[in-house]
Amino acid sequence: MATNLKVTQIKSVISEKQNQRDTLRSLGLKRIGHTVVKADNPVNRGYIKTVAHLVSVEEISE
């Protein structure tokens, strides 16, 4: 079974650094409350670690 990550933006990017704004965009998040499902791999884990204070993460299995 493949594991996925459900990532939801919970805070605003106002007053955050540009690299954190870019990381949220690369995850596909555009606004507070927006949720995306991403594959659980080292790249996405690194993105999430960079913006951990702005998102909530749940592991889901297919």
N, C-alpha and C positions, 0 to 999 in steps of 0.2 A: 504494500500500500504506500502510495506517495503521500507525503505530508505537505500541507500548504500552510501559509500564514495569512491570517485575516488582519489587515493593518487599517486602523482608523485614525484619522487626524483628530486630535482632541483640543489642540491649542492653535492660536494664530501665529503666523510667521512674522507679524509686525515686530520690529526691533530685534529680529534674529539675524545672524550672519548670512551673507549671500550663499556660502557653501551649503548651509542648512536648507535654505529656500530651494536651491538647485537639487538637493537630495530628495526633498519631498516631491518635486516635480518628476524626478526620475523614477520614483516609486509610483507615480501616477495620481498623487493626491493633489487636489486643487482647492479645497475649502474645508472648514471645520465640519466634522460629521461625515465626510466622504470616506468610503470604505473600498478597499481593493483587496483582491486575493492574489498573493504572489507565491511562487515556488519557494520551498525552504532550501536555500543553498547559501554558501558562504558570501556571495556577493550581496544578496538581499539582507542577510544578517548584518553585514557591515553597514549598509544603508540605514537599517533600523537602529543600530547602535549609535550612529551619528545624530539621529533625531529622536532618541528614546524619550526625551522630555516633552516631545510634541505629539507623540502617537501612542496608541494602545495596540497591543498585539495579542492575538489568540492563535493557537495552533489548531488546525482542523485537518481531518484525514478524509480522504475520498473513498 
